[in-house]
């Protein structure tokens, strides 16, 4: 079921980057692990992208590079470690003395460790390949062994990754010509995600500093000093904490989290610690939690799982849905339900709104949208649960024969909606086909007899859906 997940971000910049990942459908986990250097420094990298196996930490412009970042990149990424060894060997230095030692488990080893010390890409691109979206964002990210790395999408399969200057031919999918240079950092999907993140309303005020700086230009007529104060205040506001809510598909996760007491250890692990020499012959002991009636993660054995052999949310996170994406998912499900139930899509939308107890979809917040998504999930499994018992009966030939032209037009509009829902086609297409069979260009030209001809075709398409696509094979009965 869909559930509202709230994450407290240390900075607004981090929250905006989470929006980028959500818009692109990239699963992420926020600060899932705490690491410690040999000197006792504890730190948490911001984002872990498990599907791509990336660590990503946006610190923003003007912020000093974290002291832990270079030793962590060397410990967590093999490419960074090789590069560090080469550089220090050239200088005649010992790599172990260069940085403090950090132990990183295999499950947290990454293919890239990315650090971005700039603003969010602006989502605009110039006419040349060098005019990328990162032009005003320090030209990309530092990955330890190199710089100017940028997010990129494959033009063909849509694979997400991070490559030097956003070169898509370097992605693991190998869809692009490996001998060429495909700079795709300005992919429209990426630009749309950057714009959505930059303009997203995080539901917080800018604070008194920004308000005072905003009022100053009105007095100084937008002088250079006032603009500088406003820019500085807005930049400082990006480093304030903020909470962001999203929807995430979590089957059984609320129940698993409710049972969990924060000490996840399997029965088999506890048995091996207490009785190392005694064998344990118990089915399911590797997954059963020793402290509650739930299950432990099959991968890390340190988090709650919703089923036997399942994984926790850190090891297998799913993409999150923003409010706009949740509304789009509802629209897609309404189309499937209308086609499966043979009803107008408008009635399905009205039924969803009644389930969410809102008059208009715009009134629904994330929690209400979750109710609609969970209800449609059940309806897709069993259409009878949708309960559209108030469906109007189809008009008979005798009723059509005595109706006036205005009445026929009303019935035609209702049947067009029903046919569109039953066939899964756009309403405009159904109207166009009806006008075609009536041999008119505009509905206003139709006489009462023309309208009856169109209604007969609509009724026939409801009875025989194949007749819409193959009128010659399924002609209208005389």
N, C-alpha and C positions, 0 to 999 in steps of 0.2 A: 504494500500500500504506500501511497505518497504521504510524506510527513514533512512538516516544516522543520528545517534545520537552521539553527541560529549560530553564527560564528562571530566571536569577538576578535576583531583585527587590531593589531597594535597601531596601525596607521591607516588613513583613508587610502593612501596609495596602494597598499596591499589589498584592500577591499576592492579597489577598481581593477586590479589585475585578476582577482577572482572572477569578476564579471567577464573579462576577456575569455578566460578558460570556459566559463559556462556558456557563453555565446558560441564558442567553437566546439562544444561537446567534449571537452577534455576533463577527465576525472582528476581531482586534486584533493590533497589532505593538507590542512593547515597545522604546522608545527607538531608533527606526529611524534618526534623523538628529541630527547635532550642528549647532547653530547658533552663530553668533558675533556679538556686538554690535560696534558701531563702536568701543566702548571696550576691546575685546579679551576680554570675558567670554564664555566658552563654556558652553553649557547644552544639556540634552537633556530635552524634555518626555516624560512617562512613557508615555502611550498614544496611539497613532494608530489611529483607527477608519476604515479606508479606504472601507468601503461607505457610511458616513454622512458621511465627511470631517469628522471631529471630532478635535481635540486635547483630551486630558483628562489633568489632573495632580492627583492627590489628595495633599495635603501634610499633612492631619490637623489636629486642633484645637491651638490654642496655638502654631502655627508661623507665623512671619512670612511674609507674601506674598513670593514670590521677586522679586528686583529685575528680572529679565528678563521677567516675565510680561506686564506692561502694554505695553511696547514690542513684544513678540512678538505679542500679541493684535492690536495695531494693524496690524502688518505682515502677519500671516497671514490675518486675517479682514476682509473688506471692510466689514461692518457695524460692527465695532469701530473701524476707521479713520475712517469717516464720523462716528461719535459723538465720537471724540477731536477731530476737526477742529472740530465744533460747540462742544464745551466750551472748547477753548483759544481759539477765536475770540471767544467771549463774554468771556473774561478779557483779551483783547487780547494773547495770548501767541502765540509762534511754535511750532507743533507740532514742528518739527524740533529745536528747542532743549529741548523738554519731556522727551523720552526719547532714548536713543541709537538710532541707525539699525540695522536688522536686515534683511538681504537674505534673502528667502524665495522659493525657486523655485516655479513654478506647480504642480508636482506635489505640493507640500506646503501649498498654499493650502487653507484650511479654511472650512467654513460656520459653524463655531462653535469657539471656544477656551475650554474649560471648566476652571475651577479650583475645587476643593472644599477648604475649610479646616475640615472637621468630621469627626465620626465616621461610620462606616458606618451607613446607615439600618437601623433595628432590625427591619424586616419586620412591624411591628404597625401597625394602623390603628384609629382611633377611630370613633365613630358619625357624626361630622360630616365634611364634605368638607375642612375645614381641619385635621382630625386626620390628617394624611398620614404616610407612613412617614419623611418627612424632618423631622418635628417636632423630633426631638432631634439632627438633623444639620445645624444652621445653616440650616434651611429651604430648602436647595438649593445650587446652584453659582453662581459668578460667571462671566459670559461676556463681560466687558469692557464692553459697552454696557448691561448690565442684570444683575440678580441674581435669586435665587430660581428658577433654572432646575432642572428635575428630569427624570430619565429617565421615559419614558412609552411605552406600547404602545397601538396602535390596537385597539379592542375587536373589530373585524371582521376586518381582514386581518393583524393582529399586527405591523405595521410598528413598528420601534424608532426612537426619536428622543429629542431633548432640547428641551423647550419650557417656557415660563414657567408655573410652578406645575403642571407636568405636564398641560397642556391638550391633549387628543388632537385637538381640532378644528383645531389649528394644524399638524398633521402634513401632509406633502406628499401623502399618499394621498387626503385629502379625503373619507374615508369618513363622517365625522361631520358634523353640521349646522354649517356655518361661522358661523351666527348665534347658536349656543348656546355654552355654556361646559362642556366635558366634562372635568372634573378626574379623570384616570385614573392618577394617580401611585400609587394603591393597587391596581393591577391584581394579581390573585392570582399571576400568573406573575412579576411583579416582586417581590412580597413573598416568594415561595418562593425566588427567586434571592438576595435579601438574607439570608434566614435560612440558606441553604446556605453562603453566604460567611462569615457571622458565626460559624457553628458548625463550619466545616471544620477538620479536623485537618491542619495544615501539616507535621506530622512533626518538630517541633522543640520543645525544652524552653523554658520561660519564663525560665530563667536563675536565678541565685542571688538576685537582687533580689526577684523575684516569690515565690520559695520562702520567703525570710525574711519578706516581708510577709504571706504566707499563714499562716505559723506564728504571727505576732504576734496576730491576732484570737483565736486559741485561748487565748492567755494573758490578753489584755485583755477577753475575752468580747465580742468584736466591738464594741469601743468606737469612737467617732468618729475618734479619732486612728489607730487600726489600720486602719479602713476607708479612710481617706484615703491612708494609705501603700500599701495594696493597690491602690487605684484608680490612684494615680500610677505604681506599678511596672508595672502591666499596660498603662497608656497608653504608658509609655516602651518597653515591649517591642514595641509595634507599629512602632517605627522601627528595628528591627534587620533586617538583610538575611536573606533566606530563598530557598531554591531550590524551585521547584514543577515537577512533571512532569505532562504531559497527553499525550493521543493526538491526532495530527493526520493527516489523509489527505494524503499527499504522494507522488503517483505520479511515480516517477523522481527525487524530490528527493535521496535518499541518494546515488544515483550522481552526480547533478549536483554535490552538495557535495563528494563525494570527488575528482572531477576538478578542481574549482576551486582555483586558487592564490591567490585574493584580488585578482587584477588583471584584472577583466572589461572588455575592450574588444573591440568587433567588428572584423573584418577591414576592413570598409568605413570605420570611423572612423579606424583607424590609417593606412589608405591615403590618406584625405583629409588627414591631418596631414602625412604624409611627401611626398605628391605631390599638392598641391592643384589643379594644373592638368591632371593626367592622369586621364582617365575610368577607372573600374573596371568591367569587364564580367565579373562573376563571380556566378553564381546562388547565393543564400543568403549572400552576404557580409555582409548587414546583421545576420544572426543568429549566424553562426559566430564563436566566440571566437578571438582572435589568440594567446592564450597557452596554450590547452589544446584538447582535442578535443570540448569541450562547446559550449553555446549561451549567448548573453547574453539578458537580459530584453528583450522587444520594447517595453516601456514606458520603463524608465529606462536601459537599456543599461549598467547598473552592477552587476548581480547575475546569478548563474547561473540559467539556465532548464533545465527537464528535457526540453524538446523544441523544435524549430525553431518560432519564432514564439510561444513561450510566455512566461509572466511569472514573475518571481521571487517568493519568499514575502513580500517586503515590499510589492510592488505588488498582489499578489492573494493575501492570506492566507485560509486557510479556517478555519471554526470549529473549535475544539478540543473534544475529548471528555473529560469527567471520568470518574472510575472508575465512578460510577453510570450515566452516560450510555452508557459503553461496554458495561456489562452489559445495559442496556436495548436497545441496538442488537443485541447477540448474541441476545437473546430474540426480537426481531422477525425476524431472519434465520432463526432456528431454526424459527419458525412457517411462513415461506415455504418453507423446505426440506422440512419435513414435509408440507406440502400438495402441493408439486411432486413429491415422491417417493412420496407415498401411504403414509407410514410414521408410527408414533406419534411425537409430538413429544418424548416422553421418550427415545426411542432417538437422536434427533438431538442432544439435549443431552448424552447420554452419549458420543456420537461426538465432539462438540466438546471435552468434558472430556478424552477420551483424546488428542486432538490437542494440547491444551495441557498434558497430563501432570499433571493435578490430579484429585483425587477429588471435590472440591466446588468450586463456582464461587467461594465465599468465599475460597479459598486463592489465587486468581489475583491477581497485581499487574498494573500497567499493561502491563509488557512481555509478560506471559503473555496478557493479554486481546488485545494486538495480534496475537499468533500466532493466536488464535481468530478474530479479525475478518478477518485476511488469508486464513485457510483457508476460511472461509465465503464470502468474495468469489469464490474460485476455484470452490467448489462451486455457487454460484449460476449461474456461467457454464456449468458442466458437472456435472450431478448424478452422473454415473458416478464422479467423483473422490471422492465422499463415501464410497463403498465400504461399503455396508451389506449385504454378502453373507450375513450370518448371519440374514437375515430368515426367520422361521418360516413354514412352509407353512400355508395355510388349512385348517381342519378340513373333512372331507367329511361328507355326510349320514349315511353308515354309521358314522363315528366318533362323531357326535353322538348317534346312536340308542342306543349302548351306554354312554354316559357317565353317571355319577351326578350328582346335583344339585350337590354341591360342585365337581366337575370342570367342570360347565357354567358355574358362576359364575366360575371362574377364566378359562375361555376367553372368557366374555363381557367381562370387564374388559380382557383383552388386545385384543379386537376393537374395543371402544369407543375405546381409545386410538388404534388404527390408523385407525378411521373419522374421529375428530377430526382427526388429522394429515392425512388425505387430503382432507377437506372444508374444513379451516381453521376449524372451529367449536370452541367451548369443550366440554370433556369433559362438563361438567354438562348442557349442552344435549343431547348424544347420550344420556346416561343418562335424561334426562327423556323423550325420544322413544321410547326402548326400553321404558320403563315404560308409556308410552301405548299402544304397539302390543300389549303384553302385558295391557293393561286392569287394571293394578294401581297402587296408590298408592305402595307401598314394595317394594323388591326382596325383602325378607324374606317377603313374601306369595306370591312366585312359586313354583309347583310346577316339577317337572322338565320337564313338557310346556310350561308357559309360557316357561321359559328357552329351550327349543328353538325356539319361535316367535320370540322376540326375536333369537336367533342367526341364524335364517334371514333376518330383516330386515337385520341387520348385514352379512351376506354379500352380500345384494342391493344394499345401499348402496355397498359396496366395488366391486361389479361395475358398477353403474349409479349414479354419483353424483347424476344428475339426479332419481332417485327420492326422495331425501331431501327436496328442496324441492317436488317435484311428485308426491306419491304417487298422485294420481288419474290423472295422465298416464302413470305408469310403475308399474302395480300389481305386487305380488309374484306371481311365477309360481306356479301351483298345483302 
